[in-house]
Amino acid sequence: MRITGLNIKLPFGIAMREDMSCRAVNASESRVSYRCEFRMPAGWRGVFVRLLLRQQFDAGPADSLARLARAAEREFAHTR
């Protein structure tokens, strides 16, 4: 199963694209692939936004994936 990409426009001219796909590995396991790409505004605004939010760009997708993994593990545990 493939989930189409999600395009998001954030304040300060930041654009984000997320792609996620899920594929069955066997009867009880699946593989989820996630890709997140940020695009900054051109020029000095992009440099400023990147410096100001650098840590959040690294932590945000990782935190989202960790929450997704915990939710999937809880759901799988309830179905067994």
PyMOL Python script that loads the backbone (N, CA, C, O; Angstrom):
from pymol import cmd

cmd.read_pdbstr("""\
ATOM      1  N   MET A   1       0.834  -1.170   0.000  1.00  0.00           N
ATOM      2  CA  MET A   1       0.000   0.000   0.000  1.00  0.00           C
ATOM      3  C   MET A   1       0.885   1.242   0.000  1.00  0.00           C
ATOM      4  O   MET A   1       1.868   1.313   0.738  1.00  0.00           O
ATOM      5  N   ARG A   2       0.538   2.199  -0.815  1.00  0.00           N
ATOM      6  CA  ARG A   2       1.323   3.435  -0.899  1.00  0.00           C
ATOM      7  C   ARG A   2       0.438   4.606  -0.519  1.00  0.00           C
ATOM      8  O   ARG A   2      -0.660   4.763  -1.052  1.00  0.00           O
ATOM      9  N   ILE A   3       0.911   5.415   0.391  1.00  0.00           N
ATOM     10  CA  ILE A   3       0.211   6.636   0.756  1.00  0.00           C
ATOM     11  C   ILE A   3       0.866   7.766  -0.015  1.00  0.00           C
ATOM     12  O   ILE A   3       2.082   7.948   0.061  1.00  0.00           O
ATOM     13  N   THR A   4       0.083   8.519  -0.749  1.00  0.00           N
ATOM     14  CA  THR A   4       0.656   9.592  -1.552  1.00  0.00           C
ATOM     15  C   THR A   4       1.260  10.657  -0.654  1.00  0.00           C
ATOM     16  O   THR A   4       0.936  10.757   0.530  1.00  0.00           O
ATOM     17  N   GLY A   5       2.132  11.439  -1.233  1.00  0.00           N
ATOM     18  CA  GLY A   5       2.836  12.477  -0.492  1.00  0.00           C
ATOM     19  C   GLY A   5       1.915  13.565   0.030  1.00  0.00           C
ATOM     20  O   GLY A   5       0.824  13.791  -0.493  1.00  0.00           O
ATOM     21  N   LEU A   6       2.369  14.209   1.041  1.00  0.00           N
ATOM     22  CA  LEU A   6       1.648  15.308   1.663  1.00  0.00           C
ATOM     23  C   LEU A   6       2.506  16.559   1.536  1.00  0.00           C
ATOM     24  O   LEU A   6       3.648  16.578   1.995  1.00  0.00           O
ATOM     25  N   ASN A   7       1.972  17.590   0.926  1.00  0.00           N
ATOM     26  CA  ASN A   7       2.672  18.868   0.790  1.00  0.00           C
ATOM     27  C   ASN A   7       2.102  19.847   1.798  1.00  0.00           C
ATOM     28  O   ASN A   7       0.889  20.047   1.855  1.00  0.00           O
ATOM     29  N   ILE A   8       2.969  20.460   2.595  1.00  0.00           N
ATOM     30  CA  ILE A   8       2.548  21.362   3.658  1.00  0.00           C
ATOM     31  C   ILE A   8       3.287  22.681   3.517  1.00  0.00           C
ATOM     32  O   ILE A   8       4.499  22.696   3.307  1.00  0.00           O
ATOM     33  N   LYS A   9       2.565  23.785   3.632  1.00  0.00           N
ATOM     34  CA  LYS A   9       3.185  25.108   3.642  1.00  0.00           C
ATOM     35  C   LYS A   9       3.094  25.651   5.058  1.00  0.00           C
ATOM     36  O   LYS A   9       2.005  25.790   5.615  1.00  0.00           O
ATOM     37  N   LEU A  10       4.247  25.956   5.630  1.00  0.00           N
ATOM     38  CA  LEU A  10       4.346  26.454   6.998  1.00  0.00           C
ATOM     39  C   LEU A  10       4.636  27.953   6.982  1.00  0.00           C
ATOM     40  O   LEU A  10       4.986  28.502   5.937  1.00  0.00           O
ATOM     41  N   PRO A  11       4.494  28.621   8.127  1.00  0.00           N
ATOM     42  CA  PRO A  11       4.833  30.046   8.190  1.00  0.00           C
ATOM     43  C   PRO A  11       6.294  30.311   7.827  1.00  0.00           C
ATOM     44  O   PRO A  11       7.116  29.395   7.825  1.00  0.00           O
ATOM     45  N   PHE A  12       6.605  31.554   7.525  1.00  0.00           N
ATOM     46  CA  PHE A  12       7.952  32.022   7.195  1.00  0.00           C
ATOM     47  C   PHE A  12       8.464  31.471   5.869  1.00  0.00           C
ATOM     48  O   PHE A  12       9.670  31.487   5.624  1.00  0.00           O
ATOM     49  N   GLY A  13       7.578  30.987   5.016  1.00  0.00           N
ATOM     50  CA  GLY A  13       7.974  30.497   3.703  1.00  0.00           C
ATOM     51  C   GLY A  13       8.541  29.088   3.685  1.00  0.00           C
ATOM     52  O   GLY A  13       9.133  28.682   2.685  1.00  0.00           O
ATOM     53  N   ILE A  14       8.378  28.340   4.752  1.00  0.00           N
ATOM     54  CA  ILE A  14       8.883  26.966   4.822  1.00  0.00           C
ATOM     55  C   ILE A  14       7.879  26.031   4.143  1.00  0.00           C
ATOM     56  O   ILE A  14       6.677  26.119   4.392  1.00  0.00           O
ATOM     57  N   ALA A  15       8.373  25.147   3.296  1.00  0.00           N
ATOM     58  CA  ALA A  15       7.538  24.124   2.662  1.00  0.00           C
ATOM     59  C   ALA A  15       8.058  22.755   3.082  1.00  0.00           C
ATOM     60  O   ALA A  15       9.263  22.565   3.246  1.00  0.00           O
ATOM     61  N   MET A  16       7.147  21.805   3.253  1.00  0.00           N
ATOM     62  CA  MET A  16       7.531  20.477   3.696  1.00  0.00           C
ATOM     63  C   MET A  16       6.805  19.442   2.832  1.00  0.00           C
ATOM     64  O   MET A  16       5.636  19.619   2.491  1.00  0.00           O
ATOM     65  N   ARG A  17       7.495  18.386   2.491  1.00  0.00           N
ATOM     66  CA  ARG A  17       6.917  17.271   1.739  1.00  0.00           C
ATOM     67  C   ARG A  17       7.179  16.001   2.520  1.00  0.00           C
ATOM     68  O   ARG A  17       8.318  15.713   2.888  1.00  0.00           O
ATOM     69  N   GLU A  18       6.118  15.235   2.774  1.00  0.00           N
ATOM     70  CA  GLU A  18       6.240  13.958   3.472  1.00  0.00           C
ATOM     71  C   GLU A  18       5.730  12.847   2.563  1.00  0.00           C
ATOM     72  O   GLU A  18       4.692  12.989   1.917  1.00  0.00           O
ATOM     73  N   ASP A  19       6.451  11.765   2.519  1.00  0.00           N
ATOM     74  CA  ASP A  19       6.039  10.563   1.796  1.00  0.00           C
ATOM     75  C   ASP A  19       6.142   9.384   2.747  1.00  0.00           C
ATOM     76  O   ASP A  19       7.124   9.249   3.476  1.00  0.00           O
ATOM     77  N   MET A  20       5.131   8.538   2.737  1.00  0.00           N
ATOM     78  CA  MET A  20       5.145   7.351   3.581  1.00  0.00           C
ATOM     79  C   MET A  20       4.580   6.189   2.775  1.00  0.00           C
ATOM     80  O   MET A  20       3.600   6.332   2.044  1.00  0.00           O
ATOM     81  N   SER A  21       5.216   5.049   2.924  1.00  0.00           N
ATOM     82  CA  SER A  21       4.701   3.848   2.279  1.00  0.00           C
ATOM     83  C   SER A  21       4.769   2.694   3.274  1.00  0.00           C
ATOM     84  O   SER A  21       5.614   2.678   4.169  1.00  0.00           O
ATOM     85  N   CYS A  22       3.886   1.751   3.106  1.00  0.00           N
ATOM     86  CA  CYS A  22       3.825   0.587   3.986  1.00  0.00           C
ATOM     87  C   CYS A  22       3.706  -0.654   3.112  1.00  0.00           C
ATOM     88  O   CYS A  22       2.905  -0.701   2.179  1.00  0.00           O
ATOM     89  N   ARG A  23       4.517  -1.656   3.432  1.00  0.00           N
ATOM     90  CA  ARG A  23       4.547  -2.870   2.612  1.00  0.00           C
ATOM     91  C   ARG A  23       4.615  -4.079   3.539  1.00  0.00           C
ATOM     92  O   ARG A  23       5.406  -4.093   4.482  1.00  0.00           O
ATOM     93  N   ALA A  24       3.801  -5.082   3.283  1.00  0.00           N
ATOM     94  CA  ALA A  24       3.812  -6.308   4.087  1.00  0.00           C
ATOM     95  C   ALA A  24       5.098  -7.090   3.823  1.00  0.00           C
ATOM     96  O   ALA A  24       5.483  -7.309   2.674  1.00  0.00           O
ATOM     97  N   VAL A  25       5.746  -7.504   4.896  1.00  0.00           N
ATOM     98  CA  VAL A  25       6.950  -8.338   4.787  1.00  0.00           C
ATOM     99  C   VAL A  25       6.552  -9.806   4.869  1.00  0.00           C
ATOM    100  O   VAL A  25       7.018 -10.638   4.090  1.00  0.00           O
ATOM    101  N   ASN A  26       5.689 -10.101   5.821  1.00  0.00           N
ATOM    102  CA  ASN A  26       5.102 -11.432   5.950  1.00  0.00           C
ATOM    103  C   ASN A  26       3.758 -11.275   6.652  1.00  0.00           C
ATOM    104  O   ASN A  26       3.245 -10.160   6.749  1.00  0.00           O
ATOM    105  N   ALA A  27       3.181 -12.366   7.142  1.00  0.00           N
ATOM    106  CA  ALA A  27       1.838 -12.309   7.717  1.00  0.00           C
ATOM    107  C   ALA A  27       1.746 -11.459   8.988  1.00  0.00           C
ATOM    108  O   ALA A  27       0.668 -10.964   9.318  1.00  0.00           O
ATOM    109  N   SER A  28       2.851 -11.287   9.698  1.00  0.00           N
ATOM    110  CA  SER A  28       2.784 -10.557  10.963  1.00  0.00           C
ATOM    111  C   SER A  28       3.678  -9.318  11.017  1.00  0.00           C
ATOM    112  O   SER A  28       3.742  -8.658  12.054  1.00  0.00           O
ATOM    113  N   GLU A  29       4.365  -8.989   9.930  1.00  0.00           N
ATOM    114  CA  GLU A  29       5.265  -7.838   9.923  1.00  0.00           C
ATOM    115  C   GLU A  29       5.061  -6.995   8.672  1.00  0.00           C
ATOM    116  O   GLU A  29       4.673  -7.487   7.613  1.00  0.00           O
ATOM    117  N   SER A  30       5.336  -5.724   8.836  1.00  0.00           N
ATOM    118  CA  SER A  30       5.299  -4.836   7.677  1.00  0.00           C
ATOM    119  C   SER A  30       6.451  -3.848   7.775  1.00  0.00           C
ATOM    120  O   SER A  30       7.009  -3.624   8.849  1.00  0.00           O
ATOM    121  N   ARG A  31       6.790  -3.268   6.649  1.00  0.00           N
ATOM    122  CA  ARG A  31       7.882  -2.297   6.586  1.00  0.00           C
ATOM    123  C   ARG A  31       7.289  -0.943   6.221  1.00  0.00           C
ATOM    124  O   ARG A  31       6.562  -0.809   5.236  1.00  0.00           O
ATOM    125  N   VAL A  32       7.613   0.059   7.034  1.00  0.00           N
ATOM    126  CA  VAL A  32       7.147   1.417   6.789  1.00  0.00           C
ATOM    127  C   VAL A  32       8.342   2.264   6.400  1.00  0.00           C
ATOM    128  O   VAL A  32       9.361   2.270   7.091  1.00  0.00           O
ATOM    129  N   SER A  33       8.214   2.980   5.292  1.00  0.00           N
ATOM    130  CA  SER A  33       9.255   3.902   4.844  1.00  0.00           C
ATOM    131  C   SER A  33       8.708   5.314   4.938  1.00  0.00           C
ATOM    132  O   SER A  33       7.581   5.583   4.521  1.00  0.00           O
ATOM    133  N   TYR A  34       9.505   6.208   5.485  1.00  0.00           N
ATOM    134  CA  TYR A  34       9.081   7.584   5.693  1.00  0.00           C
ATOM    135  C   TYR A  34      10.160   8.520   5.181  1.00  0.00           C
ATOM    136  O   TYR A  34      11.347   8.317   5.439  1.00  0.00           O
ATOM    137  N   ARG A  35       9.742   9.543   4.458  1.00  0.00           N
ATOM    138  CA  ARG A  35      10.687  10.530   3.941  1.00  0.00           C
ATOM    139  C   ARG A  35      10.099  11.912   4.191  1.00  0.00           C
ATOM    140  O   ARG A  35       8.928  12.159   3.900  1.00  0.00           O
ATOM    141  N   CYS A  36      10.905  12.798   4.723  1.00  0.00           N
ATOM    142  CA  CYS A  36      10.467  14.156   5.023  1.00  0.00           C
ATOM    143  C   CYS A  36      11.508  15.133   4.470  1.00  0.00           C
ATOM    144  O   CYS A  36      12.702  15.015   4.749  1.00  0.00           O
ATOM    145  N   GLU A  37      11.038  16.085   3.693  1.00  0.00           N
ATOM    146  CA  GLU A  37      11.942  17.058   3.074  1.00  0.00           C
ATOM    147  C   GLU A  37      11.435  18.467   3.377  1.00  0.00           C
ATOM    148  O   GLU A  37      10.266  18.778   3.149  1.00  0.00           O
ATOM    149  N   PHE A  38      12.321  19.312   3.888  1.00  0.00           N
ATOM    150  CA  PHE A  38      12.005  20.713   4.149  1.00  0.00           C
ATOM    151  C   PHE A  38      12.636  21.583   3.070  1.00  0.00           C
ATOM    152  O   PHE A  38      13.766  21.339   2.647  1.00  0.00           O
ATOM    153  N   ARG A  39      11.904  22.594   2.631  1.00  0.00           N
ATOM    154  CA  ARG A  39      12.444  23.587   1.714  1.00  0.00           C
ATOM    155  C   ARG A  39      12.316  24.961   2.351  1.00  0.00           C
ATOM    156  O   ARG A  39      11.246  25.345   2.825  1.00  0.00           O
ATOM    157  N   MET A  40      13.419  25.690   2.356  1.00  0.00           N
ATOM    158  CA  MET A  40      13.473  27.020   2.964  1.00  0.00           C
ATOM    159  C   MET A  40      13.270  28.106   1.916  1.00  0.00           C
ATOM    160  O   MET A  40      13.500  27.876   0.729  1.00  0.00           O
ATOM    161  N   PRO A  41      12.845  29.277   2.347  1.00  0.00           N
ATOM    162  CA  PRO A  41      12.757  30.389   1.392  1.00  0.00           C
ATOM    163  C   PRO A  41      14.146  30.761   0.888  1.00  0.00           C
ATOM    164  O   PRO A  41      15.151  30.459   1.531  1.00  0.00           O
ATOM    165  N   ALA A  42      14.192  31.404  -0.243  1.00  0.00           N
ATOM    166  CA  ALA A  42      15.470  31.798  -0.839  1.00  0.00           C
ATOM    167  C   ALA A  42      16.088  32.975  -0.087  1.00  0.00           C
ATOM    168  O   ALA A  42      15.397  33.722   0.605  1.00  0.00           O
ATOM    169  N   GLY A  43      17.380  33.118  -0.238  1.00  0.00           N
ATOM    170  CA  GLY A  43      18.078  34.285   0.290  1.00  0.00           C
ATOM    171  C   GLY A  43      18.320  34.254   1.789  1.00  0.00           C
ATOM    172  O   GLY A  43      18.356  33.195   2.416  1.00  0.00           O
ATOM    173  N   TRP A  44      18.485  35.443   2.342  1.00  0.00           N
ATOM    174  CA  TRP A  44      18.833  35.575   3.765  1.00  0.00           C
ATOM    175  C   TRP A  44      17.720  35.060   4.667  1.00  0.00           C
ATOM    176  O   TRP A  44      17.997  34.608   5.778  1.00  0.00           O
ATOM    177  N   ARG A  45      16.465  35.114   4.219  1.00  0.00           N
ATOM    178  CA  ARG A  45      15.367  34.606   5.052  1.00  0.00           C
ATOM    179  C   ARG A  45      15.510  33.100   5.296  1.00  0.00           C
ATOM    180  O   ARG A  45      15.282  32.612   6.403  1.00  0.00           O
ATOM    181  N   GLY A  46      15.890  32.386   4.250  1.00  0.00           N
ATOM    182  CA  GLY A  46      16.089  30.948   4.394  1.00  0.00           C
ATOM    183  C   GLY A  46      17.234  30.615   5.330  1.00  0.00           C
ATOM    184  O   GLY A  46      17.129  29.694   6.140  1.00  0.00           O
ATOM    185  N   VAL A  47      18.331  31.360   5.227  1.00  0.00           N
ATOM    186  CA  VAL A  47      19.474  31.146   6.118  1.00  0.00           C
ATOM    187  C   VAL A  47      19.073  31.418   7.562  1.00  0.00           C
ATOM    188  O   VAL A  47      19.420  30.656   8.464  1.00  0.00           O
ATOM    189  N   PHE A  48      18.344  32.502   7.775  1.00  0.00           N
ATOM    190  CA  PHE A  48      17.909  32.869   9.127  1.00  0.00           C
ATOM    191  C   PHE A  48      16.972  31.811   9.717  1.00  0.00           C
ATOM    192  O   PHE A  48      17.152  31.397  10.862  1.00  0.00           O
ATOM    193  N   VAL A  49      15.979  31.373   8.946  1.00  0.00           N
ATOM    194  CA  VAL A  49      15.023  30.368   9.427  1.00  0.00           C
ATOM    195  C   VAL A  49      15.736  29.058   9.724  1.00  0.00           C
ATOM    196  O   VAL A  49      15.455  28.413  10.734  1.00  0.00           O
ATOM    197  N   ARG A  50      16.655  28.663   8.854  1.00  0.00           N
ATOM    198  CA  ARG A  50      17.393  27.409   9.070  1.00  0.00           C
ATOM    199  C   ARG A  50      18.213  27.459  10.360  1.00  0.00           C
ATOM    200  O   ARG A  50      18.224  26.492  11.121  1.00  0.00           O
ATOM    201  N   LEU A  51      18.895  28.566  10.610  1.00  0.00           N
ATOM    202  CA  LEU A  51      19.681  28.701  11.834  1.00  0.00           C
ATOM    203  C   LEU A  51      18.798  28.743  13.073  1.00  0.00           C
ATOM    204  O   LEU A  51      19.131  28.154  14.101  1.00  0.00           O
ATOM    205  N   LEU A  52      17.675  29.440  12.973  1.00  0.00           N
ATOM    206  CA  LEU A  52      16.770  29.593  14.105  1.00  0.00           C
ATOM    207  C   LEU A  52      16.098  28.278  14.487  1.00  0.00           C
ATOM    208  O   LEU A  52      15.894  28.014  15.672  1.00  0.00           O
ATOM    209  N   LEU A  53      15.752  27.452  13.506  1.00  0.00           N
ATOM    210  CA  LEU A  53      14.960  26.242  13.751  1.00  0.00           C
ATOM    211  C   LEU A  53      15.713  24.940  13.509  1.00  0.00           C
ATOM    212  O   LEU A  53      15.098  23.880  13.398  1.00  0.00           O
ATOM    213  N   ARG A  54      17.015  25.009  13.427  1.00  0.00           N
ATOM    214  CA  ARG A  54      17.817  23.819  13.089  1.00  0.00           C
ATOM    215  C   ARG A  54      17.484  22.610  13.958  1.00  0.00           C
ATOM    216  O   ARG A  54      17.265  21.518  13.433  1.00  0.00           O
ATOM    217  N   GLN A  55      17.443  22.784  15.256  1.00  0.00           N
ATOM    218  CA  GLN A  55      17.208  21.651  16.161  1.00  0.00           C
ATOM    219  C   GLN A  55      15.808  21.064  15.970  1.00  0.00           C
ATOM    220  O   GLN A  55      15.641  19.845  16.028  1.00  0.00           O
ATOM    221  N   GLN A  56      14.804  21.908  15.743  1.00  0.00           N
ATOM    222  CA  GLN A  56      13.441  21.417  15.553  1.00  0.00           C
ATOM    223  C   GLN A  56      13.307  20.622  14.258  1.00  0.00           C
ATOM    224  O   GLN A  56      12.521  19.676  14.202  1.00  0.00           O
ATOM    225  N   PHE A  57      14.062  20.987  13.209  1.00  0.00           N
ATOM    226  CA  PHE A  57      14.002  20.236  11.963  1.00  0.00           C
ATOM    227  C   PHE A  57      14.534  18.822  12.154  1.00  0.00           C
ATOM    228  O   PHE A  57      14.049  17.890  11.513  1.00  0.00           O
ATOM    229  N   ASP A  58      15.517  18.652  13.019  1.00  0.00           N
ATOM    230  CA  ASP A  58      16.063  17.321  13.277  1.00  0.00           C
ATOM    231  C   ASP A  58      15.167  16.522  14.220  1.00  0.00           C
ATOM    232  O   ASP A  58      14.941  15.332  13.998  1.00  0.00           O
ATOM    233  N   ALA A  59      14.655  17.165  15.271  1.00  0.00           N
ATOM    234  CA  ALA A  59      13.891  16.466  16.297  1.00  0.00           C
ATOM    235  C   ALA A  59      12.447  16.193  15.883  1.00  0.00           C
ATOM    236  O   ALA A  59      11.881  15.175  16.279  1.00  0.00           O
ATOM    237  N   GLY A  60      11.842  17.078  15.096  1.00  0.00           N
ATOM    238  CA  GLY A  60      10.425  16.952  14.745  1.00  0.00           C
ATOM    239  C   GLY A  60      10.081  15.652  14.053  1.00  0.00           C
ATOM    240  O   GLY A  60       9.235  14.917  14.564  1.00  0.00           O
ATOM    241  N   PRO A  61      10.686  15.318  12.917  1.00  0.00           N
ATOM    242  CA  PRO A  61      10.361  14.051  12.248  1.00  0.00           C
ATOM    243  C   PRO A  61      10.712  12.826  13.088  1.00  0.00           C
ATOM    244  O   PRO A  61       9.976  11.840  13.069  1.00  0.00           O
ATOM    245  N   ALA A  62      11.809  12.868  13.815  1.00  0.00           N
ATOM    246  CA  ALA A  62      12.189  11.728  14.661  1.00  0.00           C
ATOM    247  C   ALA A  62      11.152  11.505  15.756  1.00  0.00           C
ATOM    248  O   ALA A  62      10.800  10.364  16.056  1.00  0.00           O
ATOM    249  N   ASP A  63      10.663  12.583  16.350  1.00  0.00           N
ATOM    250  CA  ASP A  63       9.642  12.474  17.384  1.00  0.00           C
ATOM    251  C   ASP A  63       8.345  11.921  16.805  1.00  0.00           C
ATOM    252  O   ASP A  63       7.700  11.077  17.427  1.00  0.00           O
ATOM    253  N   SER A  64       7.961  12.383  15.631  1.00  0.00           N
ATOM    254  CA  SER A  64       6.749  11.888  14.974  1.00  0.00           C
ATOM    255  C   SER A  64       6.848  10.397  14.686  1.00  0.00           C
ATOM    256  O   SER A  64       5.893   9.653  14.911  1.00  0.00           O
ATOM    257  N   LEU A  65       7.988   9.963  14.194  1.00  0.00           N
ATOM    258  CA  LEU A  65       8.176   8.536  13.899  1.00  0.00           C
ATOM    259  C   LEU A  65       8.156   7.691  15.164  1.00  0.00           C
ATOM    260  O   LEU A  65       7.617   6.584  15.160  1.00  0.00           O
ATOM    261  N   ALA A  66       8.737   8.200  16.249  1.00  0.00           N
ATOM    262  CA  ALA A  66       8.724   7.457  17.508  1.00  0.00           C
ATOM    263  C   ALA A  66       7.289   7.280  18.018  1.00  0.00           C
ATOM    264  O   ALA A  66       6.929   6.203  18.491  1.00  0.00           O
ATOM    265  N   ARG A  67       6.476   8.329  17.923  1.00  0.00           N
ATOM    266  CA  ARG A  67       5.069   8.227  18.343  1.00  0.00           C
ATOM    267  C   ARG A  67       4.312   7.254  17.447  1.00  0.00           C
ATOM    268  O   ARG A  67       3.497   6.472  17.937  1.00  0.00           O
ATOM    269  N   LEU A  68       4.568   7.291  16.142  1.00  0.00           N
ATOM    270  CA  LEU A  68       3.923   6.367  15.214  1.00  0.00           C
ATOM    271  C   LEU A  68       4.299   4.925  15.530  1.00  0.00           C
ATOM    272  O   LEU A  68       3.434   4.049  15.520  1.00  0.00           O
ATOM    273  N   ALA A  69       5.569   4.666  15.811  1.00  0.00           N
ATOM    274  CA  ALA A  69       6.022   3.315  16.130  1.00  0.00           C
ATOM    275  C   ALA A  69       5.384   2.812  17.423  1.00  0.00           C
ATOM    276  O   ALA A  69       4.955   1.660  17.492  1.00  0.00           O
ATOM    277  N   ARG A  70       5.316   3.666  18.451  1.00  0.00           N
ATOM    278  CA  ARG A  70       4.685   3.248  19.711  1.00  0.00           C
ATOM    279  C   ARG A  70       3.211   2.916  19.508  1.00  0.00           C
ATOM    280  O   ARG A  70       2.720   1.924  20.046  1.00  0.00           O
ATOM    281  N   ALA A  71       2.505   3.735  18.739  1.00  0.00           N
ATOM    282  CA  ALA A  71       1.084   3.478  18.483  1.00  0.00           C
ATOM    283  C   ALA A  71       0.896   2.170  17.718  1.00  0.00           C
ATOM    284  O   ALA A  71      -0.010   1.398  18.033  1.00  0.00           O
ATOM    285  N   ALA A  72       1.729   1.913  16.728  1.00  0.00           N
ATOM    286  CA  ALA A  72       1.633   0.675  15.954  1.00  0.00           C
ATOM    287  C   ALA A  72       1.935  -0.539  16.825  1.00  0.00           C
ATOM    288  O   ALA A  72       1.277  -1.571  16.698  1.00  0.00           O
ATOM    289  N   GLU A  73       2.922  -0.426  17.707  1.00  0.00           N
ATOM    290  CA  GLU A  73       3.262  -1.534  18.595  1.00  0.00           C
ATOM    291  C   GLU A  73       2.136  -1.816  19.582  1.00  0.00           C
ATOM    292  O   GLU A  73       1.838  -2.976  19.866  1.00  0.00           O
ATOM    293  N   ARG A  74       1.505  -0.763  20.110  1.00  0.00           N
ATOM    294  CA  ARG A  74       0.362  -0.953  21.020  1.00  0.00           C
ATOM    295  C   ARG A  74      -0.783  -1.635  20.288  1.00  0.00           C
ATOM    296  O   ARG A  74      -1.393  -2.561  20.823  1.00  0.00           O
ATOM    297  N   GLU A  75      -1.082  -1.193  19.080  1.00  0.00           N
ATOM    298  CA  GLU A  75      -2.168  -1.781  18.299  1.00  0.00           C
ATOM    299  C   GLU A  75      -1.881  -3.242  17.990  1.00  0.00           C
ATOM    300  O   GLU A  75      -2.773  -4.085  18.078  1.00  0.00           O
ATOM    301  N   PHE A  76      -0.640  -3.545  17.628  1.00  0.00           N
ATOM    302  CA  PHE A  76      -0.267  -4.931  17.305  1.00  0.00           C
ATOM    303  C   PHE A  76      -0.391  -5.803  18.556  1.00  0.00           C
ATOM    304  O   PHE A  76      -0.832  -6.948  18.466  1.00  0.00           O
ATOM    305  N   ALA A  77      -0.005  -5.274  19.718  1.00  0.00           N
ATOM    306  CA  ALA A  77      -0.084  -6.052  20.959  1.00  0.00           C
ATOM    307  C   ALA A  77      -1.542  -6.376  21.309  1.00  0.00           C
ATOM    308  O   ALA A  77      -1.813  -7.441  21.865  1.00  0.00           O
ATOM    309  N   HIS A  78      -2.472  -5.489  21.000  1.00  0.00           N
ATOM    310  CA  HIS A  78      -3.888  -5.715  21.296  1.00  0.00           C
ATOM    311  C   HIS A  78      -4.522  -6.719  20.355  1.00  0.00           C
ATOM    312  O   HIS A  78      -5.521  -7.344  20.712  1.00  0.00           O
ATOM    313  N   THR A  79      -3.975  -6.892  19.170  1.00  0.00           N
ATOM    314  CA  THR A  79      -4.558  -7.820  18.202  1.00  0.00           C
ATOM    315  C   THR A  79      -4.064  -9.242  18.391  1.00  0.00           C
ATOM    316  O   THR A  79      -4.606 -10.161  17.778  1.00  0.00           O
ATOM    317  N   ARG A  80      -3.076  -9.444  19.200  1.00  0.00           N
ATOM    318  CA  ARG A  80      -2.537 -10.792  19.422  1.00  0.00           C
ATOM    319  C   ARG A  80      -3.323 -11.522  20.453  1.00  0.00           C
ATOM    320  O   ARG A  80      -3.012 -12.670  20.768  1.00  0.00           O
TER     321      ARG A  80
END
""", "prot")
cmd.dss("prot")
cmd.show_as("cartoon", "prot")
cmd.util.cbc("prot")
cmd.orient("prot")
